[in-house]
């Protein structure tokens, strides 16, 4: 399938081609036609699957199909859990709309209020925002959500984890005249996201990126058994020196991150890092150094690394295993992006094995052990097996006569608008 076959406006197809996308990804093929038919969507699509374009392209198409008749407030609102993700989505929105007259803006915490004021004073077609800062503006009446026609929640599972559900619901109440809702989450498992979705979506189509968890062996994954913390450090140094071109190394706490960066520096390994509660300018500077290739190794905690989009990361290294299997999937999604091959290596001590097993089960894929000859562990490797589970993939049948279906949905939508 091509982007033209998705019946996207030629300005959007042109932008997509400029970005080097040749064919739509699986989630884009599934979501775009449904979203263009005006349906609410509950989509399971982890980062790396092309989910951002899956919601931005139909949103842009809607704005082009129904141009604004008079100046006014924002029409499409996209909420993201973190500042970095908001900025990335905004950058993609700008790229998709560059051959159009559509105006995009972003407001997040950490940006000064003067800049927000300027942003909000425009006739924004698309606003990307983090929930906390947007709610502040709504409360101060410096932002108006009453003209929102489509509400998009990106990485909804993470928003829930970060405690944003009440704020998001408040914003959704403000945007009560909207006609469409799209909710994207890395996983739809667990009652949390489903309940959250019930409050926001109306009779949604459930779409699951195929394969949502195991990216068809695109990411080579293995683990190294470490006897203790010192052994783990030795393994990391070896891997970084011998195997890695670019890597994101995940560490569980700020304290460990600081300690590890000093250890690596003492071995001549130059790193940059992202940790929670870092001033925005420092985060941006660290990311810019990593993205430009100036420093090829990025140390990060989970919260800090959420939403970073760096296309050419060769390795993800779990220096510490995450707390949950879906976080493991998020982490390894930093590599093997956009069709590239990637490698994810976990350094695990005996007490981490339950988590390795969970991640393997979650992805329905075994994670095998490997040994570096000169750093062989003294302990024996526990056996890990992955149970096979059936993955439910919802394939929707398209309307037979698409043009007719879209025309009727447009008419319906125009009818609603007139009210
Ligand atoms: P996302 O899942 O939206 O974070 O996208 C992951 C990466 O895939 C980003 O770097 C996108 O620019 C890229 N991407 C998205 N859609 C496509 C596509 N159809 N073809 C190639 N790359 C894509």
Boltz pocket constraint, residues with backbone or C-beta under 6 A from the ligand:
constraints:
  - pocket:
      binder: B
      contacts: [[A, 20], [A, 21], [A, 22], [A, 23], [A, 24], [A, 25], [A, 28], [A, 46], [A, 47], [A, 48], [A, 49], [A, 50], [A, 51], [A, 52], [A, 53], [A, 309], [A, 311], [A, 337], [A, 338]]
      max_distance: 6.0
